[in-house]
């Protein structure tokens, strides 16, 4: 036995909080690590001790093996839990822990090397006779070889990072013309996220399901699986919805996939938690990869088995045998998990950064579990994965779990940053999801229903914003609170009092006249309006006899109204002020997201065609090419490689070609 009493968690955010909760319940002393961007983060507050690693960029903090080992030594840690992501599948890190006499809560380095590389894992599975998707996972990484292999396999092709996971470094090439860009972007993302630019190629299946098996092994030769998860609903090759068990899974097929997964673990002398991922189409399934770590979606497995998988990890790391044999592992009920991300689905899921002005995650509802690493008021930085929380719904059957999930999503609210909450709500109520008609193209196929064009703010949101403005105006009354002349509110010398407000909703200007306690005038008519009751930023009032509950966060002219789960972004403009200047034309190229400029590929004076790549940006480990929207000449460059830019910052100005 190698029992330990102190544990350093070499990760951040939600997973660090998750590990800390179980470790503390087991009586262990917990130690958090943090970068400069995370000094006040939730995982730091939850731990018994915390130590700084370095600056915000992950390579200088969470990915620095020397800094992590030094942190463990400085705090007296006896073991290190790597969480998932970052260094959780890094064999060098596992070896460094052993050299420092630290227990690594994970598999041995040899197992990580055998399965941590997708290419090596596919070669091993091929030797073992496990079915594979047609592809290339060789050592020759030249562009010429990748082009030739892609032609042999046939398009469409999935270009995929050999190291790492989480959807990073994955691009689809529909044909040979798109292959070059896919290779360049996938290699760049892989290097940025994992420090390893090696790629593999796979035939891109058109309607596959992504099914994975949770495996566990101990140092005594015991290997079990804890059933399967369906992780088919994805965006940008990263999971959004996961559920267990997989809908439509038969006992025979579950047993066959479970045996294959356990055989894979035995073949490499695996110890700890791991996930064997399969891709399934029709009646066939093929090995994709093995993730040698605990995964984001593990809570759904915990829900159907009643087991704490982090506790299993820690006990195995202490040398204990697995708590249950295969026949003793239950499978009861159903669970569905959704990942709440700081991103804008309307802008191709571009990451969103900023401050969480309002955050409500309904952990109090029956059957609902929330795993999160953020709190209201926290900043969402550009340096890390944009996941805010996981919302997990469990029930005796899938229909009950789905109803509970839908209710929880309706009750959740996020303001201050863009999030995928509306998308998650739309998925939860979509008939195809209810019918378990699942595959990895689900979001793209149902995009019209899941990602509709944003409509105008409803009357209730406008009324809530006006009431917030009136409340703030009353709080700013003149120094003499008894003088009506110093009031910024709706008092009038003659006649009924009213207050005019002008709100900007997108490109629309909306004039409102508020009659406090009586009504509100809109452009298309009037409505009765009751006196609001405020609790912080939350208001309860009536509008035409209907009870309204809304939260209105305000920062200067910006008003974020959370109503019925949706967030409406409005701006206040003084009705007496002139209209703002019009935006410049299409030659101004603005940052589509906050991030870092990696490359500038154009110079002032260059003649560029429409679609020409001008620069490459990166945010939250995702790379994006910024292209010229019009043909013309580069008039000015407002950035250079290495710059951090805000969302909407002007990057390049292109002078359009004169009319023909």
C-alpha positions as CSV (number, residue, x, y, z in Angstrom):
1,X,0.0,0.0,0.0
2,X,1.1,3.5,-0.8
3,X,-1.4,5.6,1.1
4,X,-1.0,9.3,1.1
5,X,-2.6,12.2,3.1
6,X,-1.9,15.2,0.9
7,X,-2.9,15.8,-2.8
8,X,-1.9,18.5,-5.2
9,X,-4.3,18.9,-8.1
10,X,-2.3,19.9,-11.2
11,X,-5.3,21.5,-13.0
12,X,-7.8,24.3,-12.7
13,X,-11.5,25.1,-12.9
14,X,-14.3,22.6,-12.7
15,X,-12.1,19.5,-12.6
16,X,-9.9,20.9,-9.8
17,X,-13.0,21.7,-7.8
18,X,-14.4,18.2,-8.5
19,X,-11.2,16.4,-7.3
20,X,-11.0,18.7,-4.2
21,X,-14.5,17.8,-3.1
22,X,-13.9,14.0,-3.1
23,X,-10.3,14.3,-1.7
24,X,-11.5,16.4,1.2
25,X,-14.4,13.9,1.9
26,X,-11.7,11.2,2.1
27,X,-9.8,13.3,4.7
28,X,-7.0,14.3,2.4
29,X,-5.3,17.7,2.5
30,X,-5.8,19.4,-0.8
31,X,-3.4,21.7,-2.6
32,X,-4.4,23.9,-5.6
33,X,-2.2,25.5,-8.1
34,X,-2.9,28.6,-10.0
35,X,-1.7,31.0,-12.7
36,X,-1.8,34.8,-12.4
37,X,-5.2,34.7,-14.2
38,X,-6.6,32.3,-11.6
39,X,-5.4,33.8,-8.3
40,X,-9.0,34.4,-7.1
41,X,-10.6,31.3,-8.8
42,X,-13.0,29.0,-7.1
43,X,-10.6,26.0,-7.0
44,X,-8.1,28.1,-5.2
45,X,-10.7,29.1,-2.6
46,X,-11.9,25.5,-2.1
47,X,-8.5,23.9,-1.5
48,X,-6.7,23.7,1.9
49,X,-3.6,25.3,0.4
50,X,-2.7,26.9,-2.9
51,X,0.5,28.0,-4.7
52,X,1.2,30.1,-7.7
53,X,2.7,28.5,-10.8
54,X,3.4,31.4,-13.0
55,X,2.0,33.8,-15.6
56,X,-1.4,33.3,-17.3
57,X,-0.3,31.5,-20.4
58,X,-0.7,27.7,-19.9
59,X,2.8,27.0,-21.2
60,X,4.3,29.1,-18.4
61,X,2.0,27.7,-15.6
62,X,-0.2,24.7,-15.9
63,X,1.9,23.0,-18.6
64,X,5.2,23.6,-16.8
65,X,6.4,20.3,-15.4
66,X,9.2,21.9,-13.4
67,X,6.8,24.5,-11.9
68,X,4.4,21.7,-10.8
69,X,7.0,19.5,-9.3
70,X,8.5,22.5,-7.4
71,X,5.0,23.4,-6.2
72,X,4.5,19.9,-4.9
73,X,7.8,20.0,-3.0
74,X,7.1,23.4,-1.6
75,X,3.7,22.4,-0.2
76,X,4.6,19.0,1.1
77,X,2.3,17.2,-1.4
78,X,2.7,13.4,-1.5
79,X,0.6,12.8,-4.6
80,X,-0.5,14.7,-7.7
81,X,-3.8,14.3,-9.5
82,X,-3.6,15.7,-13.1
83,X,-7.3,16.2,-13.7
84,X,-8.1,16.0,-17.4
85,X,-6.6,18.1,-20.1
86,X,-3.2,19.9,-19.7
87,X,-0.7,17.2,-18.5
88,X,-3.1,14.4,-17.7
89,X,-1.9,12.3,-20.6
90,X,1.7,13.3,-20.6
91,X,4.1,10.4,-19.9
92,X,7.0,12.8,-19.1
93,X,4.9,14.3,-16.3
94,X,4.1,10.9,-14.9
95,X,7.8,10.0,-14.9
96,X,8.8,13.4,-13.4
97,X,6.4,12.7,-10.5
98,X,8.0,9.3,-9.9
99,X,11.5,10.8,-10.0
100,X,10.3,13.3,-7.4
101,X,8.9,10.5,-5.2
102,X,5.4,11.7,-5.9
103,X,2.5,9.4,-6.5
104,X,0.9,10.1,-9.9
105,X,-2.9,9.5,-9.8
106,X,-3.1,8.0,-13.2
107,X,-1.7,5.2,-15.4
108,X,2.0,4.3,-15.7
109,X,4.0,6.2,-18.3
110,X,4.3,3.2,-20.6
111,X,0.5,2.9,-20.8
112,X,0.2,6.6,-21.5
113,X,2.7,6.3,-24.3
114,X,1.0,3.2,-25.7
115,X,-2.5,4.8,-25.8
116,X,-1.9,8.5,-25.3
117,X,-0.8,8.8,-28.9
118,X,-3.8,8.1,-31.1
119,X,-1.5,6.9,-33.9
120,X,0.3,4.4,-31.6
121,X,-3.0,3.2,-30.1
122,X,-4.5,2.5,-33.6
123,X,-1.4,0.5,-34.5
124,X,-1.7,-1.5,-31.3
125,X,-5.4,-2.1,-31.9
126,X,-4.7,-3.1,-35.4
127,X,-2.3,-5.8,-34.2
128,X,-4.9,-7.0,-31.7
129,X,-7.5,-7.3,-34.5
130,X,-9.8,-4.5,-33.2
131,X,-11.7,-3.0,-36.1
132,X,-10.5,0.5,-37.2
133,X,-11.8,3.2,-39.4
134,X,-9.7,3.4,-42.6
135,X,-6.9,5.9,-42.1
136,X,-3.3,6.7,-41.8
137,X,-1.3,6.8,-38.5
138,X,2.3,6.5,-39.7
139,X,5.5,8.2,-38.7
140,X,6.0,10.1,-41.9
141,X,4.4,13.5,-41.3
142,X,5.4,15.3,-44.5
143,X,2.7,17.2,-46.3
144,X,3.4,15.1,-49.4
145,X,2.8,11.8,-47.5
146,X,-0.4,13.2,-45.9
147,X,-1.7,14.3,-49.3
148,X,-1.0,10.9,-50.8
149,X,-2.5,9.0,-47.9
150,X,-5.7,11.2,-48.0
151,X,-6.1,10.4,-51.7
152,X,-5.7,6.7,-50.9
153,X,-8.3,6.7,-48.1
154,X,-10.8,8.9,-49.9
155,X,-12.6,12.1,-49.0
156,X,-14.0,13.5,-46.8
157,X,-11.0,13.2,-44.5
158,X,-10.7,13.9,-40.8
159,X,-7.3,15.5,-40.0
160,X,-6.6,14.8,-36.3
161,X,-3.9,15.6,-33.8
162,X,-2.2,12.4,-32.7
163,X,-1.7,13.7,-29.1
164,X,-4.2,15.2,-26.7
165,X,-8.0,15.4,-27.1
166,X,-11.0,17.7,-26.4
167,X,-11.6,18.3,-30.1
168,X,-8.4,20.4,-30.4
169,X,-6.4,19.9,-33.6
170,X,-9.3,18.3,-35.6
171,X,-10.3,19.6,-39.0
172,X,-12.4,18.1,-41.8
173,X,-11.3,18.4,-45.4
174,X,-14.1,17.8,-47.9
175,X,-11.7,17.4,-50.8
176,X,-8.1,17.7,-51.9
177,X,-8.4,21.5,-52.2
178,X,-9.3,21.9,-48.6
179,X,-6.7,19.5,-47.3
180,X,-3.8,22.0,-47.2
181,X,-5.6,24.4,-44.9
182,X,-6.9,21.6,-42.7
183,X,-3.4,20.2,-42.2
184,X,-2.0,23.7,-41.4
185,X,-4.7,24.5,-38.9
186,X,-4.8,21.1,-37.2
187,X,-1.0,21.1,-36.8
188,X,-1.0,24.6,-35.4
189,X,-3.7,23.9,-32.9
190,X,-2.1,20.6,-31.8
191,X,1.2,22.4,-31.2
192,X,-0.5,25.1,-29.2
193,X,-2.6,22.8,-27.1
194,X,-0.3,19.8,-26.7
195,X,3.2,20.8,-27.8
196,X,3.0,18.0,-30.4
197,X,2.1,18.7,-34.1
198,X,1.9,15.1,-35.3
199,X,-1.3,14.2,-37.2
200,X,-3.3,11.2,-38.3
201,X,-5.9,10.8,-41.0
202,X,-9.2,9.0,-40.9
203,X,-12.1,8.5,-43.3
204,X,-14.7,11.0,-42.1
205,X,-18.0,9.1,-41.6
206,X,-21.1,11.0,-42.5
207,X,-23.5,9.9,-39.8
208,X,-21.6,8.1,-37.0
209,X,-22.3,7.9,-33.3
210,X,-19.6,8.4,-30.7
211,X,-19.8,5.7,-28.0
212,X,-17.2,5.3,-25.3
213,X,-16.5,2.7,-22.6
214,X,-15.4,3.7,-19.1
215,X,-12.7,1.3,-17.9
216,X,-10.9,1.0,-14.6
217,X,-7.9,-1.2,-13.7
218,X,-5.9,-1.7,-10.5
219,X,-2.3,-2.8,-9.7
220,X,-3.6,-6.3,-8.8
221,X,-4.6,-7.3,-12.3
222,X,-8.3,-6.5,-12.0
223,X,-9.9,-4.7,-15.0
224,X,-13.6,-3.7,-15.3
225,X,-15.8,-1.5,-17.4
226,X,-18.5,0.7,-16.0
227,X,-20.7,0.6,-19.1
228,X,-20.9,3.1,-21.9
229,X,-21.7,6.7,-22.7
230,X,-23.1,8.2,-25.9
231,X,-21.2,11.4,-26.7
232,X,-22.4,12.0,-30.3
233,X,-23.7,15.5,-30.1
234,X,-20.7,17.7,-30.7
235,X,-19.6,21.0,-32.1
236,X,-16.2,21.5,-33.7
237,X,-15.5,17.9,-32.8
238,X,-15.8,18.6,-29.1
239,X,-18.6,17.0,-27.1
240,X,-21.5,19.1,-26.0
241,X,-24.0,16.5,-24.7
242,X,-23.2,13.1,-23.1
243,X,-25.5,10.5,-21.7
244,X,-25.4,7.0,-20.1
245,X,-26.3,4.4,-21.0
246,X,-26.2,4.9,-24.8
247,X,-29.8,4.9,-26.2
248,X,-30.5,1.7,-28.2
249,X,-27.6,-0.2,-26.8
250,X,-28.3,-3.9,-26.5
251,X,-26.9,-6.1,-23.7
252,X,-24.9,-8.2,-26.2
253,X,-23.3,-5.2,-27.9
254,X,-22.6,-3.6,-24.5
255,X,-20.8,-6.8,-23.4
256,X,-18.8,-7.0,-26.7
257,X,-17.7,-3.4,-26.5
258,X,-16.9,-3.7,-22.8
259,X,-14.8,-6.8,-23.5
260,X,-12.8,-5.0,-26.3
261,X,-12.2,-2.0,-24.0
262,X,-11.0,-4.2,-21.1
263,X,-8.8,-6.2,-23.4
264,X,-7.2,-3.0,-24.7
265,X,-6.5,-2.0,-21.1
266,X,-5.0,-5.4,-20.2
267,X,-2.8,-5.4,-23.3
268,X,-0.9,-2.3,-22.1
269,X,-0.8,-3.0,-18.3
270,X,-3.2,-0.2,-17.6
271,X,-3.8,1.1,-14.1
272,X,-6.5,3.7,-13.1
273,X,-9.3,5.3,-15.0
274,X,-9.4,5.3,-18.8
275,X,-11.9,5.7,-21.6
276,X,-11.9,3.6,-24.8
277,X,-13.7,5.5,-27.6
278,X,-15.5,3.9,-30.5
279,X,-17.2,5.2,-33.5
280,X,-20.3,3.4,-34.5
281,X,-22.3,3.5,-37.7
282,X,-25.2,1.1,-38.3
283,X,-24.4,-2.3,-36.7
284,X,-20.6,-1.8,-36.8
285,X,-18.2,-0.1,-34.4
286,X,-14.5,0.7,-34.7
287,X,-11.8,1.8,-32.3
288,X,-11.0,5.5,-32.4
289,X,-8.7,6.2,-29.4
290,X,-8.1,5.7,-25.7
291,X,-8.0,8.6,-23.3
292,X,-5.7,7.7,-20.5
293,X,-7.4,9.8,-17.9
294,X,-10.7,10.6,-16.3
295,X,-13.0,12.5,-18.7
296,X,-15.3,15.5,-18.5
297,X,-18.3,13.4,-18.9
298,X,-17.6,11.0,-16.1
299,X,-20.6,12.2,-13.9
300,X,-23.2,10.4,-16.1
301,X,-21.3,7.2,-15.4
302,X,-21.3,8.0,-11.7
303,X,-25.1,8.6,-11.9
304,X,-26.0,5.2,-13.4
305,X,-23.5,3.2,-11.3
306,X,-23.7,5.1,-7.9
307,X,-19.9,5.2,-7.8
308,X,-17.5,8.1,-7.2
309,X,-14.9,7.6,-9.9
310,X,-12.5,10.2,-8.4
311,X,-12.5,8.1,-5.2
312,X,-11.8,5.0,-7.2
313,X,-8.8,6.8,-8.8
314,X,-7.4,7.8,-5.4
315,X,-7.9,4.4,-3.9
316,X,-6.2,2.7,-6.9
317,X,-3.3,5.2,-6.6
318,X,-3.0,4.1,-2.9
319,X,-2.6,0.5,-4.0
320,X,-6.0,-0.7,-3.1
321,X,-8.0,-3.2,-5.3
322,X,-11.0,-2.1,-7.3
323,X,-14.0,-1.7,-5.0
324,X,-16.3,-3.8,-7.2
325,X,-16.0,-6.8,-9.6
326,X,-17.5,-6.6,-13.1
327,X,-20.7,-8.5,-12.1
328,X,-21.2,-6.2,-9.1
329,X,-21.3,-2.9,-11.0
330,X,-24.9,-1.7,-11.3
331,X,-26.6,0.0,-14.2
332,X,-29.6,1.9,-12.9
333,X,-31.6,4.7,-14.5
334,X,-30.3,7.3,-17.1
335,X,-28.3,10.4,-16.9
336,X,-27.6,13.3,-19.4
337,X,-24.9,15.9,-19.1
338,X,-24.6,19.2,-21.1
339,X,-21.5,21.4,-21.1
340,X,-22.1,25.1,-20.6
341,X,-19.5,27.0,-22.6
342,X,-18.5,30.7,-22.7
343,X,-18.9,30.9,-26.5
344,X,-21.1,32.4,-29.1
345,X,-22.9,29.8,-31.3
346,X,-24.1,32.5,-33.6
347,X,-20.4,33.3,-34.5
348,X,-19.3,29.7,-35.2
349,X,-18.9,29.1,-31.5
350,X,-16.2,31.7,-31.1
351,X,-14.9,31.8,-27.4
352,X,-16.3,34.7,-25.3
353,X,-14.4,36.3,-22.5
354,X,-15.4,38.9,-19.9
355,X,-17.0,39.0,-16.5
356,X,-19.8,36.8,-15.3
357,X,-22.2,39.6,-14.3
358,X,-24.9,37.1,-13.5
359,X,-24.8,33.4,-13.1
360,X,-27.5,31.1,-11.9
361,X,-27.0,27.3,-11.9
362,X,-30.0,25.5,-10.4
363,X,-28.4,22.8,-8.3
364,X,-31.4,22.7,-6.0
365,X,-33.7,21.0,-8.5
366,X,-34.5,17.3,-8.1
367,X,-32.1,15.0,-10.0
368,X,-29.8,17.8,-11.0
369,X,-26.0,18.0,-10.3
370,X,-23.9,21.0,-11.2
371,X,-20.1,20.7,-11.6
372,X,-18.6,24.2,-12.1
373,X,-15.4,26.0,-11.5
374,X,-16.7,29.6,-11.7
375,X,-18.9,31.9,-9.6
376,X,-20.8,35.1,-10.4
377,X,-18.4,37.9,-10.7
378,X,-15.5,35.8,-11.9
379,X,-13.6,36.7,-15.0
380,X,-13.5,34.3,-17.9
381,X,-9.9,34.5,-19.3
382,X,-8.8,33.9,-22.9
383,X,-6.1,31.4,-21.9
384,X,-8.0,28.3,-21.1
385,X,-10.9,26.0,-22.2
386,X,-14.2,28.0,-22.2
387,X,-16.3,25.5,-20.3
388,X,-18.2,27.2,-17.4
389,X,-20.1,24.3,-15.9
390,X,-21.6,20.9,-16.5
391,X,-25.3,20.4,-15.8
392,X,-26.2,16.7,-15.2
393,X,-29.7,15.4,-15.0
394,X,-30.5,11.9,-13.7
395,X,-33.7,9.9,-13.5
396,X,-35.1,6.4,-13.5
397,X,-35.4,6.6,-17.3
398,X,-34.3,8.7,-20.2
399,X,-37.6,10.6,-20.5
400,X,-37.5,11.7,-16.8
401,X,-33.8,12.7,-17.1
402,X,-34.6,14.7,-20.2
403,X,-37.5,16.5,-18.5
404,X,-35.4,17.4,-15.5
405,X,-32.6,18.6,-17.8
406,X,-35.0,20.9,-19.7
407,X,-36.3,22.4,-16.5
408,X,-32.8,23.0,-15.2
409,X,-31.7,24.7,-18.4
410,X,-34.8,26.9,-18.3
411,X,-33.9,27.9,-14.8
412,X,-30.2,28.6,-15.6
413,X,-29.0,32.1,-16.5
414,X,-25.7,33.6,-17.7
415,X,-25.0,37.3,-18.4
416,X,-21.9,39.2,-19.0
417,X,-20.5,36.9,-21.6
418,X,-22.0,35.0,-24.5
419,X,-22.8,31.3,-23.8
420,X,-24.3,28.3,-25.5
421,X,-27.2,28.1,-23.1
422,X,-29.8,28.8,-25.7
423,X,-28.3,26.0,-27.9
424,X,-28.5,23.6,-25.0
425,X,-32.1,24.5,-24.3
426,X,-33.0,24.0,-28.0
427,X,-31.3,20.5,-28.0
428,X,-33.1,19.4,-24.9
429,X,-36.5,20.1,-26.4
430,X,-35.8,19.0,-30.0
431,X,-37.9,16.1,-31.2
432,X,-34.9,14.3,-32.7
433,X,-33.1,14.4,-29.4
434,X,-36.2,13.1,-27.5
435,X,-36.3,10.3,-30.0
436,X,-32.6,9.5,-29.5
437,X,-31.9,10.1,-33.2
438,X,-28.2,10.9,-32.5
439,X,-25.0,11.3,-34.5
440,X,-22.1,13.6,-34.6
441,X,-23.8,15.8,-37.3
442,X,-26.8,16.5,-35.1
443,X,-26.1,20.2,-34.5
444,X,-25.2,20.9,-38.1
445,X,-28.2,19.0,-39.5
446,X,-30.7,20.7,-37.2
447,X,-28.9,24.1,-37.3
448,X,-32.0,26.0,-38.4
449,X,-33.9,25.0,-35.3
450,X,-31.0,24.9,-32.8
451,X,-29.3,28.1,-34.0
452,X,-32.0,30.5,-35.1
453,X,-31.4,34.1,-35.9
454,X,-31.6,36.3,-32.8
455,X,-35.0,38.1,-32.7
456,X,-35.8,41.5,-31.1
457,X,-36.0,41.7,-27.3
458,X,-39.5,41.1,-26.1
459,X,-41.6,43.7,-24.3
460,X,-41.0,42.2,-20.9
461,X,-37.2,42.6,-21.4
462,X,-37.6,46.2,-22.5
463,X,-39.8,47.0,-19.5
464,X,-37.3,45.4,-17.1
465,X,-34.5,47.5,-18.6
466,X,-36.5,50.7,-18.3
467,X,-37.4,49.8,-14.6
468,X,-33.7,49.3,-13.9
469,X,-32.8,52.6,-15.5
470,X,-35.5,54.3,-13.4
471,X,-34.2,52.7,-10.2
472,X,-30.7,53.8,-11.0
473,X,-31.9,57.3,-11.8
474,X,-33.7,57.6,-8.4
475,X,-30.5,56.5,-6.7
476,X,-28.7,59.4,-8.3
477,X,-31.0,62.1,-7.2
478,X,-29.4,65.5,-6.5
479,X,-27.7,66.3,-3.2
480,X,-31.0,67.8,-1.9
481,X,-33.3,64.7,-1.9
482,X,-36.3,66.9,-1.1
483,X,-36.1,69.0,-4.2
484,X,-38.1,67.8,-7.2
485,X,-35.9,69.9,-9.4
486,X,-32.9,67.8,-8.6
487,X,-34.7,64.6,-9.4
488,X,-33.8,62.5,-12.4
489,X,-37.0,60.5,-12.1
490,X,-40.5,60.7,-13.4
491,X,-41.9,63.6,-11.3
492,X,-43.8,66.3,-13.1
493,X,-45.1,69.6,-11.9
494,X,-48.4,69.3,-13.9
495,X,-49.9,66.0,-15.0
496,X,-49.0,62.4,-14.6
497,X,-45.3,61.6,-14.2
498,X,-43.4,59.8,-16.9
499,X,-39.8,59.1,-17.9
500,X,-38.5,58.6,-21.5
501,X,-35.8,56.1,-22.3
502,X,-34.1,55.1,-25.5
503,X,-32.7,51.6,-25.8
504,X,-30.5,50.1,-28.5
505,X,-31.3,46.5,-29.4
506,X,-28.9,45.4,-32.1
507,X,-29.3,48.0,-34.8
508,X,-32.7,49.2,-33.6
509,X,-33.4,52.2,-31.5
510,X,-36.4,51.8,-29.3
511,X,-38.2,54.7,-27.5
512,X,-40.1,53.9,-24.3
513,X,-42.2,56.1,-22.0
514,X,-42.5,54.8,-18.5
515,X,-45.4,55.8,-16.3
516,X,-44.1,54.4,-12.9
517,X,-46.6,52.1,-11.2
518,X,-49.1,52.5,-14.0
519,X,-47.9,51.6,-17.5
520,X,-45.3,51.8,-20.3
521,X,-45.7,53.0,-23.8
522,X,-44.1,51.0,-26.7
523,X,-43.9,52.0,-30.3
524,X,-46.8,49.6,-31.1
525,X,-49.0,50.3,-28.1
526,X,-49.1,50.5,-24.3
527,X,-49.2,48.0,-21.5
528,X,-50.1,48.1,-17.8
529,X,-47.0,47.9,-15.6
530,X,-46.9,47.2,-11.9
531,X,-44.5,48.5,-9.3
532,X,-41.4,46.3,-9.2
533,X,-39.9,44.6,-6.3
534,X,-36.2,44.5,-6.4
535,X,-33.8,42.0,-4.7
536,X,-30.4,43.1,-5.9
537,X,-30.4,42.9,-9.7
538,X,-33.6,40.8,-9.7
539,X,-37.0,42.4,-10.3
540,X,-40.5,41.0,-10.0
541,X,-43.3,43.0,-11.6
542,X,-46.5,42.6,-13.6
543,X,-46.9,43.5,-17.3
544,X,-50.4,43.4,-18.6
545,X,-51.4,41.1,-15.7
546,X,-48.6,38.6,-16.2
547,X,-46.0,38.1,-13.5
548,X,-42.5,38.8,-14.8
549,X,-39.3,37.8,-13.1
550,X,-36.1,39.3,-14.7
551,X,-32.6,40.0,-13.7
552,X,-31.0,43.2,-15.1
553,X,-27.2,43.5,-14.7
554,X,-25.8,46.9,-15.7
555,X,-22.4,48.2,-16.6
556,X,-22.6,51.8,-17.8
557,X,-24.8,52.0,-20.9
558,X,-24.9,48.2,-21.2
559,X,-27.9,46.4,-19.8
560,X,-28.0,42.6,-19.6
561,X,-31.6,41.4,-19.1
562,X,-32.0,37.7,-18.2
563,X,-35.6,36.7,-18.9
564,X,-37.1,33.2,-19.2
565,X,-33.5,31.9,-19.3
566,X,-32.5,34.0,-22.3
567,X,-30.1,37.0,-22.1
568,X,-30.9,40.1,-24.0
569,X,-28.2,42.7,-24.5
570,X,-29.4,46.3,-24.6
571,X,-27.8,49.7,-24.5
572,X,-29.1,52.8,-23.0
573,X,-28.9,56.0,-25.0
574,X,-30.1,59.4,-23.7
575,X,-33.1,60.3,-25.9
576,X,-31.8,63.9,-26.0
577,X,-28.4,62.9,-27.4
578,X,-27.7,62.7,-31.1
579,X,-27.4,59.4,-32.8
580,X,-24.0,57.8,-32.9
581,X,-21.8,57.8,-36.0
582,X,-22.4,55.1,-38.5
583,X,-20.0,52.1,-38.5
584,X,-17.4,52.2,-41.1
585,X,-17.8,50.1,-44.2
586,X,-16.8,46.6,-45.1
587,X,-13.1,47.5,-45.4
588,X,-12.7,47.5,-41.6
589,X,-11.9,44.1,-40.3
590,X,-12.7,43.6,-36.7
591,X,-11.6,40.9,-34.3
592,X,-14.4,38.2,-34.3
593,X,-13.4,37.2,-30.7
594,X,-10.9,38.2,-28.0
595,X,-7.6,36.5,-28.4
596,X,-4.0,36.6,-29.4
597,X,-2.7,37.4,-32.9
598,X,-0.4,34.5,-33.9
599,X,0.6,35.6,-37.4
600,X,0.2,38.6,-39.6
601,X,0.3,37.6,-43.2
602,X,-0.2,40.9,-45.0
603,X,1.5,44.3,-45.0
604,X,0.3,47.8,-45.7
605,X,0.1,48.4,-49.4
606,X,-0.5,44.7,-50.3
607,X,-3.2,44.0,-52.9
608,X,-5.5,41.3,-51.6
609,X,-8.3,39.3,-53.1
610,X,-11.5,38.6,-51.3
611,X,-11.0,35.6,-49.0
612,X,-7.2,36.1,-48.7
613,X,-5.8,35.2,-45.3
614,X,-4.6,38.4,-43.6
615,X,-3.8,37.0,-40.1
616,X,-4.3,34.1,-37.8
617,X,-5.7,34.5,-34.3
618,X,-6.0,32.1,-31.3
619,X,-8.3,32.1,-28.3
620,X,-8.9,29.3,-25.8
621,X,-6.7,27.0,-27.9
622,X,-8.8,27.5,-31.1
623,X,-7.2,29.0,-34.1
624,X,-9.1,31.1,-36.7
625,X,-8.0,32.6,-40.0
626,X,-9.1,36.2,-40.6
627,X,-9.7,36.8,-44.3
628,X,-10.3,39.9,-46.5
629,X,-14.1,40.4,-46.9
630,X,-13.6,42.4,-50.1
631,X,-10.9,42.8,-52.8
632,X,-8.7,45.8,-52.3
633,X,-5.5,47.2,-50.9
634,X,-4.4,46.9,-47.3
635,X,-4.4,50.5,-46.1
636,X,-3.5,49.9,-42.4
637,X,-2.5,47.2,-40.0
638,X,-3.6,47.8,-36.4
639,X,-2.0,44.7,-34.8
640,X,1.2,42.6,-34.9
641,X,2.0,39.0,-33.9
642,X,1.8,38.5,-30.2
643,X,-0.8,41.2,-29.6
644,X,-3.8,40.5,-27.3
645,X,-6.9,42.0,-28.9
646,X,-10.4,42.6,-27.6
647,X,-13.6,41.4,-29.3
648,X,-14.4,43.9,-32.0
649,X,-11.0,45.6,-32.1
650,X,-10.0,46.9,-35.5
651,X,-7.3,44.7,-37.0
652,X,-6.9,45.6,-40.6
653,X,-8.3,48.3,-42.9
654,X,-8.7,47.3,-46.6
655,X,-9.4,50.1,-49.1
656,X,-11.9,48.5,-51.5
657,X,-11.2,48.4,-55.2
658,X,-12.9,51.1,-57.2
659,X,-16.1,50.1,-59.1
660,X,-15.4,48.4,-62.4
